[in-house]
Amino acid sequence: WPLQDFFDPAIANFLKAAPLVTEGGRNPSLVNGGLQEVSPFFWTGILGATIMLELLYGERGLRGEIRIENAEELARGEASRPVYKTVEPGDLGFDPLGIYPTDKQGQIRALSGEINNGRLAMLALTTFVIEEFLTGESIVDLTPQFFRPFGE
């Protein structure tokens, strides 16, 4: 679905939709008041998706849920007894590339790295908001090197 069309104000106006980027080419931000210009349908959709995900997966792993690791083998009669695994918070069993480590030490390192990267991202975003508030300029203007294609 071409969501990028909504980023272009002319196309969004043609489709009779609120553009996600203002006429000046700036994304709505907390400081410039642009968040009030975003369609209420967008916020309703985001809120609805968040509620749905929380209802489906929010409690998973928090109460020590136990998953049967060899359920498929049991169903086919290839295993004699189930192998249980305690689920960690946030573990939805989705790893299509198989990059999550199998050893306990590697898993601890991966989880610690995920927490640290999340903290760093939150600090960076908070810094961007503070910079916009203090200077009155967009973060795109303050740090253009982060918002240009490589080699330009």
N, C-alpha and C positions, 0 to 999 in steps of 0.2 A: 504494500500500500504506500503510495507516494506521500508520506507525511511531510517531506521537504517542501511540498507545494504550499503548505500553510506558513512556512517561514518567509515566503515571498509575499509582501503586502499586496501587490497587484493581483496575483493569482488568488490569494485568500479573499480579496474583495470581489473578484469575479465569481468565486464560489459562494459568495455571501456568507463567509465565515470570518471570524475575528482573526487577524494575523497574529502569529506568535512572536513576531518581531515588529517593532514599531517602524514607522516610516524612515527614521534615521538609521535603521539597520542595527539597533541595539536590542538585546534581549531584555525582557522585563527583569528587574532586580528588586531586592528588598528596599534598597536605599532610594532608587529613582522613582519609586511609586508605581512602577510598571506592573506590579503584581495585581493591582486593582483592575487593570485593563484586560487581564486574561479572562476568557469566557468562564462563566460559572459551570457550564457543562463539563469543561476540562477538570475543574476542581472536584466536581461531583464524581466524575469517572475515576479520578485518582483516589478519592476517598473510598469509593465503592470497591475498587481493586484491592486497596489496602485492607479493608474490612474482610473481604473474601479470603485473602491470603492468610490473615490472622485466624479466621475461623477454621480454615482447612489445616494450617500447619503451625499455628502459634504455640500450641501446647506440646507439640511433638518434641520429645526428648527431655522436657523439663521435669517430668515425673518419673524419669528412669524407664521409659518405654523400652520394651525388649523386642527385638526383631529376630526372626528365624532366618539365619543366613543361607541355609541350604533348602529353602522351601521348594524350589523347583525340583531338586533331586528327590526330595521326599515324595512329591506328587507323582513323579515317574517311577517310584519304587527303587531308586538307585542308592538311597541312603537308609541306614537302619535306624538312626536316631537323629533328632534335630540338633543343630548347633545354634546356640543363642548368642546374641550380641546386644549389649546395652547401647542404646542410641544416645549420642551426645546432642546437646541443644543445637539446633540449626542444621542437623544432619538429615537431609531429606532423601539421602540415598541416590543423589544425582551426580554422577561423575563420568560423563560420556567419553572423555579423553583418557581416563584412567590415570590421572596425574596425582591423585591423593596417595601419599605414602602408605605402605602396608605395615611397616615396622612402627612400634610404639614411639620411639624417639623421633622418627621423621614426622609422625602425626602431631606430636607436641610442638615440634619446630614449625610445622605448617600452620597450626592454629595460632601460635604466638605471632607469627609473621602476619597473619590475617588481621589479628587484633591491632598490631602496631601500624599496619598500613591504613586501617580504618581511622585510627587516632590521628595519624599524620594528615589524612584527607580532611578530617574535621577541622584541624588547626589551620590548614591552608585556606579552607573556605571561610572560616571565621576571620582570618587575616584579610582576605579579599573584601569582605563586608566592611571591616573596620577602615581599610584604606579608602574605599569608596565614600564612606561616611565622613572621614576626616578631610579628604581632598575635594570632595564634591565632583570628582571625575569618575568616569567609568573605568573598571578594571581593565577593559580592552585597551583603553588609551594609556593607562599607566604601565601595563606590561604587554606591549604589542608583540614581543617575541614569542609569547605563548599562543598567540591567536593568528599566526601566519603559517602558511604551508612551508615545509622544509625546503631549503634551496631558493627561497624567494628573497 
